[in-house]
């Protein structure tokens, strides 16, 4: 691997040609990934890929004029300190905001590369071309905004943003909420039953830890196996399963940890306070993301929690 500062003008041009081709393919990959869900944004990235093709042709013309037909294979990963990008196909399905930010960063980084390369070039025509391409990349950032305005009307943007919000809800918020509710509510009964029946906080902690982790594993598998996301748009089952399983375990562990306190009375008070906080968080999430009124969300969650809590106390006291 060589430093960028050690490259000759011939090698810098070869690197730039390869980089422009790679950027063009990245934009085409993004467009293909977005085409089904965000067709207007896909048109923007297709047009940006065409602009990158024009840049590559200009580089090819001057390279052939100066150095001939053969272009050495110099890749980004072969040059130390050069920008390197992870291929789109290796990424999980990106959100519309993610790809917009990616495009902005690509243009900014490429512009900086051309300015640095132009400052080191000694051939006047190469220096001029690299400088022109740096300006073109700056204009490309503005062109991306223009393309968005041409192909992405305010209504289209609102529709795409709404679609992205719905996808985020289905893939992360909903599975996380299901897990948090299950962990926070379903583990109340065995934990408090163990606490009241044995009178030992450590016994309640063991029961709570086992119930929380077991419920997390069970809920994670159940969510992952219930739907592969191909028809419902709920995303990768592994991610949904992991989100559900982790949030289930967190929901149960939260009011289990207080039973590490040696005093049963104090442990019960702290655990009860933690339960109140957990139920408040669940109510807030339902209000914030599920369009449920605050009062209705609080009453529903509080009723469920109270019933399970009472069940645990009755069984433990009996």
N, C-alpha and C positions, 0 to 999 in steps of 0.2 A: 504494500500500500504506500502511495506517494502523497506528499503534501501538494495542495493545489498550487502553491507558489512555485513548485518545481516543474510544472507542466509547460511545455513549449506552446507557441501559438497554434501549431497544427493539432496538438493534443487538446488544447482548450476548445478549439472548434469542434473536434470530434466528440468531446464530452458534451458540448452544447447541443449538437445534433441529436445525440442519444437522449439527452434530457428533454428536448422538445418533443421527440417521438414518444417518450414515456409519459409526459404530461398530457399529450393528445390522447393516448390510450386510457389514461386515468379519467379524463373528462368523459370519454366515450363509455367507460365502465360505469361511472357515476350516472350518466344518462340512462344506461340500460337498467341500472338498479332502481332508478326513480320512475321509469316509464309507466309502470302499471298504476302506482299510487299517486305520483306527482307529474303528470304529463307536461304541464307547462314549464316546470323547472327542468325537466329532461330536455326540452327544446333549447333552453338557455345553455346547458352544458354541451349539447351537440354543436351549437354555434361556436362556443369557446374552443372546442376541439378543432374545429375548422380553422380558427385563428392560429392555433398552435401549428397546424400543418403549414400555414403560410410562413410562419417564422422559420420552420425547419427548411423549407424550400430556399429561402434567402441564404441560410447558412450553408446549404449544400452547394448553391451556385458559387459562392465565394471560395468555399473549400476546394471545389474542383478547379477553379481558376488558379488558385495558389499552389495546391499540393497534389492535384491529380485525382484519379478515380477511387483509389483505395482509401477507405476510412477505417482506421484502427478501432477495435472495440474497446472503448473506455467507458466504464459504468460508474454510476454515483458511488457505489459501495467500494470501488477501487481507489477512491481519492479521499484522503483524510481531510476532515473539515468541510467536506461538501455535503450539502443538504441531501437527506435520504428519506424517502417516503415509503410507508408500508402499503403494499398493494391493496386495492379496494376489496378484492375477493377474500382477503384474509381477515377483514373486519366484520364484526357482526352487523346486522342491518342498520345502517346509519340513519339518524333522523335528518329531516330536511334542514334544520339549523346546523347540524354537524357538517354537512356537505357544503353549505354556503360558506361556513367559516374555513373549511379546508381549501376551497377555491381562493379565498382571500389570502390565506397564508402562502399558497403555492405561488401566486402572482407576486407577492411581496418578496419571497425568497429568491425567485428567479430574477426579478429586477435587481436585487442586491448582487447576485452572481454576475450578471452582465456588467454592472458598473465596476465591480472589482476586476473582471477580466479586461474590460476596456482600459482601465487605468494601467494595466501591465502590458498591453499590446504595443509593439513598436511599428508594425506595418500600419500605414495611414488608413488604408481601405478597411482592414480588419477592425482597427480601432473605431472607425466611423460606424461600421455595421454593428459592432457590439454596443456602442453608445446608442445607436438608433433602436436596437432591440430593447435596451434598458428603458428608453422612453416609451417604446411600444408596450412593454409590460406594465408601465405606469398607466398608459392609456387603456390597457386591457382591463385594469381594475375598474376604470370608469366605464369601459365598454361592457363589462359584466353587469354594472348597474343599468346601463342602457338596454342591454339584452333582457334583463329582468323586467324593465318597464315595458319593452315591446312584447314579450312573450308571457309575462306574468302580471295580469291585471290585478287590481286590488281585490276583486272578488275571488280570483284564482288563488291569490296568496292567503286570503282568509280561509278558503276551503282547504288548502293544503295545511295551514297551521291547525285548523280544526281536526283534520285527519291525523296529524302528528300528535296532537293532544290526546285524541281518542286512542291511538296506538300505545302511547305511553301509559294511559290509564289501564288498558287491557293487559299490557305486558308486565307492568311493575306495580302500579298502585293497587289494582284489584287483588292480585295474588298476595301482595304484602299485607293488605288489610285483612284478607281472609286468614292468613297465618297469624297475624297479631291478635285478632279476635279469638281464634281457636286457642292459642297459647295462653292468652290472658284470662279467658273465661273458663275453659274446660279443665285447666289444672287447679282451679281454686278448690274444688270439692276434695280431691285426694290430699292436697297439702293441708288444708285446715282440718280435715277429718283426722289425719295422722297427728296433727298438733294437739287437738283436743282429746283424742283417744289415748295417746301415750304420755302427754305432758312433757315431752322432751323435744326441744327445738331441733336437735340433730336428726331425729327420726323424720321430722317433717321436711328437713332439708334434703335428706336422702330420697324420700318419696317425690318431692318436688323436682329435684334434678333428674331423676329417672323418668318422671312423667313428661317433663319439658323436652328432654332430648329424644325420648321415644316418640312423642307427638310430632316433633320437628321432622324426624326421619320419615314417619308415616305420612304426614301431610305433604312433604316434599315429593315423595314417590307418587302419592295419589294425584297431585296436581300435574306432575310431569307425564303421567300415563293417561290422564283423562282426555287430553286433546293435543294433537301435534301442531295446531295452529294454522294448518294449511287452508282451512275453510273459514275459521272464525277470525283470523287475523290477530290472534293473541300472541304471536311471536314464538320464539324457540322454546320448546317444552322444558329443556334443561335449565334455562334461565328462570322461567316461571317456577319450576320446582325448587330451585335453589332459593329464590326469593321467599317463597312460601315457607319452606323448611326453616330457613334462618329466622324469619320473623316469628314463626311459631315458637321456636326455642327461646328467642328473646322475650316474647310475651310471657312464657312460663317462668323463665329464670329470674325475671325482674322481681317478682314477689316471693321467690324461693330464697334468694340471697339473705334477706333479713333473718332467716332462721339459723344463720351462723352465729347470731347473738345468743349468748348462754342463757339470758333471762327470757323465759317464754312470754311473759306479759309484755316486755318491751318489744320482742320479736313480732308479736301479733299486732301491736300498734303500728310499727314501722311497715310491716307487710300490708296492713290495711291501707295506710297512706299511699304506698306504691300502687296498690290496686286502683285507688281513686285516680291517680295520675295516669295509669295505663288506660282506664276507661275514658278519661278526659281526652287523651290523645286519639283514641279510636273515634270518639264523637267528633273531634275537630277534623279528622281526615274525611269522615263521611260528609261533614258539612262542606269542607273545602273542595273535595273532588267528586263527590257523589250527588251534589245538589240537593242534599237533605237539610231541612231546616234545623237550626241548632237545638231547639227545644225537643223536636221529635227525635233527632239523633241521640241526644243525651238521655231521654227517657227510655228509648229502646235498649241502648247499651246498658244503662243502669239497671233496668228490669232483668235483663239476662244475667248480668253479673250478680245481682242480689239473689236470684233464684239458685244459682249454682253455689254461691257462698253459703246460703242457708242450708242447702243440701249437705254440704260438707260439715257444717257445724252440727246439724241434727244427727248425722251418722256418727261423727266423732264423739258427741256427748252421750249418745246412746250406748 
